[in-house]
Amino acid sequence: MSILDHFKLDGEVAVVTGAGKGIGRAIAIALAEAGADVAVASRTQTDLDNVAAEIEALGRRALPLATDATEMAALQNLADQTVAKLGKLSIWVNNAGGIPDGSPRYLTRTSEEQFAAQIDLNLKAVWMGATIAAKAMGEAGSIVNISSRSAFGPQVKNGPYGASKAAVNSLTSTMSVELAPKIRVNAVAPGPVPTENFNDCMGTETDEQRENLLKMIGVPMQRYGTPEDIAAAAVFMASPASSWVTGQCLYVTGGR
């Protein structure tokens, strides 16, 4: 068997949350390119329909399901529908996340309601998704949680987000032990990737603003990441190529 064969996902069925745009869309397309059928979930059905059409154009099956990733019943329905319509569930990518209202803030200037909303979106949704996925997978599978570079070190004016992502890393590590050896649980932590959500949160709508921010944060590779950079890491974590990897967080950050 060629080493490249270990990256193939033929016969696998994946779920990707937050798959309508940006990094989630890229992950869903990449999994399909590697051979998987993919259920794509986000809140906006039209976005999902567009992604599903791209997946089907690759010759794979797609299941677009509008889903609120902060609702347990919605995630359970996502898993149930995936198994019923695509035959099984073997890969689950918890990608849905972000800053609920698009406004980074200091920890000490965050209301209880704002903090709870951040935890619900970035941590509770991951816990619910992973727990549901593990039950649906049964004897084997791979769970990939999308973390963030913000999980590491102090995050001035972005404390609630950083704390929630650091908790995702802890959850990943512990759940990997609970579910081993049948199910692997890993995380991928992107650095700055100028998606629509990123630009809205960081106020980098123009090329000049993005270049100024890139210089300020000091990325050794001297460029932003792309959604495909993160998707490649997710494919690795989902595939047999990482069959002896669990409980790990892969930082894809351009060296920052």
N, C-alpha and C positions, 0 to 999 in steps of 0.2 A: 504493500500500500504506500502510495506517495504521501509525503508530508502534507501536501495540499489537500489530500482527501480528508484529513482530520478536521479541516475547516468547513466541510460540507454539512448541510443540514437537511439532506434529502429525507423525506418521510416524517419530518418533525412538524409540530404545530405550535405556533407562538402566539402570545398575546403581548401587545405593546400598548400601554396606557399613555395618554398625552400624545397620541400619534398623528394628530391632524396637521401639525406644522413643525418646522424647525428640526430639532434633534430627534424627536420622536418619529417624525415622518422618515427621516434618513435611516433610523434604526429599522423601521418596518420594511423599507425598501431593501436594505442590505440583507436582512434575514431572508427575504424572498429571493434575492439574487443568489444566496447561498443554498437555496432549495426548500425553504420552509413555506408552509401555508401560514397565513397571518391573520389573526383577528386584531383589528385596529379600533382603539377606543379614545374618545375625547368628548367634549361637551357639544361640539358643533358637527352635525350630521353631514353638511355639505363638504366640509374639509375632509371628513372620513371617506366620503364617496369618491373624492378625487384621488386620495391615496389608494383606495381599493382598486380603482381603475388602473393605476400604475402597477400594482402588484399583479393583477390579472393579465396585464400586457406582457408580463414576464413569464406567463404560463403557470402561475401559482394561484391557488384559491385564496380569496380574501373574504373577511367577514367584518363589515363596518357597523359598529354598534355605539350609538351615542350613550355615554356613560359618565356619571359624576363620580370621580375616583375618591371622593370623600364620603361616599355612602356605601355602607357594607352590603346592603341589599343589591345595589347596582353592580358592585364588583362580583357578587355571587352570581348574579344573572349573566354577567360577562363570561365567567368561567363555565357556567352551565350551558350557555348557548354555544360556546366554542366547542365543547365536547360533543354536544348534540349534532352540530352542523359540520364540524371539521374532523370529528372522529376521536380526538384525544386532546390532551394538553401536555406539552413537554418542555416549553420554554415560556417564562413569564418575565417581562421587562417592566419594572415599576419606573416609568419615566415621568408621569404626571407630577408636576410640582412647580415651584416658582415663588413669587411674592404675591400674595392674594390680591392686593390692591395696587401692585406695581410701584410701591413707594418704599425704598430702603429706609431704615430708621435705626436710631440708637436703642439699645436694650432699655436704658433708663427713661426713654421717652416713648415707650410702647405701652398701649393700654392692655388690660387683661383680654379684651375681646380681640384685639389685633394679634396678640401673642397666641391665643388659642387658635385663631384662623390659620396662622403660620404653621403651627404644630399639626393641625388637622390635615393640611395640604401636603406638607413635606415629610411628615413622620407617620401619623396615624394611617394615612392612605397607603404608605409602603407596608406597614405592619399588616393591615387588612388584606392587601393584595397578595402579599407573600403567604400569609396564613391560608387564604382561600386557595391559592395556587398549589400549595403543598398537598392539601387534601385531594385536589383534583388530579394531581400528577400520579399519586400512588407510589409506584415502585421506583421511578426514575424521573429526573428532570433537572432543569437549571433555572434558577431565579437570579435575575440581574437587576440590582437597584441602582438607579442613577443618583449619585451623590453630587459633590461639588468641591472644587478647590477651596471654597469658602469654609469647608468643614475643618480646615487645618489652620491653626493660629488665630490671633485676634482679628476681628472684622469690624473696623471702625465704621459706624453708620450703617452696618448691615448685620448687627448682632443676632436678631431673631432668626434670620435666614441661616446664618452660619451655625448657630446652635442646633437648629433642626436638622441640618445636613450632617453635623457631627454625630447626632443621635442615630441617623441612618447608618453610619459606619459601625456604630456599636451594635445596632440591631442586626446588621449583616453578619458581623463576627459571631454573635451568640447564636443566631438562627442556623448558621452553618454547622455548628456543633450539634444542635438539637436535631437537625435533619440528616446529618451524615450517617452512613455513607451513600444513601440512596439518592438524595437530592443535594445538589451543590448550590451554594448561595454566595454570590460575589457582588461587588459594586464597581462602578466606573465613575470617576470624579472628573468632570470636564473643568478646564480652565475657561478663560473668556472666549465665548463663541457669540459673535454678533447676530443673534437671531432677532426676530421682531420683539420678543419679550425682553431680551437683553437690552436692546436699544431704548425701549420704552422706559425701563427701570433706571438705566444709567444716563439717560438724556443724551444719547449719542446718535442723533438722527442723521448727521452729516458725516461725510468722509473725514473732514478736518477734525471734528469732535472725536471720532473713533481713533484717528491717528494720535491725537493728543493724549487720549486715555491709554493707548497702547504704550506710549513712551513713559507715561507716569507710572504704570504698574510694572514695567520692566520685564517683559517676556524674553528670555534668552534667544528663542527661535525667531524673534523679531517679526512675528505675524500672529494674527488671531487664529484660533482653531476654526475648523469647519464642522458642520453637522456630520459629514462623512468621516472625519477623524474620530469622532465619538462612536459612530456606527461601527467602524472597523473593530474597535475595542469591544463593543457589545457582542459582535459576531464571535470574536475569540472566546469571550466568557461563556457564550451560549453553546459553543461547539465542542466536539470531542478533543479538539486541540488543547483545551484547558481541563481535561478530565482529571488531572491531579492537582487542581487549583480550587480551593474553597475557603471562604472566610476572608478573602482579600479585597482590597480596594485599589484599583488601578488608576493612578492619577494621569490624566491625559491633558497636559497643561502647557505644553511648549517649554517646559523646564522651569516654570515659575513655582 
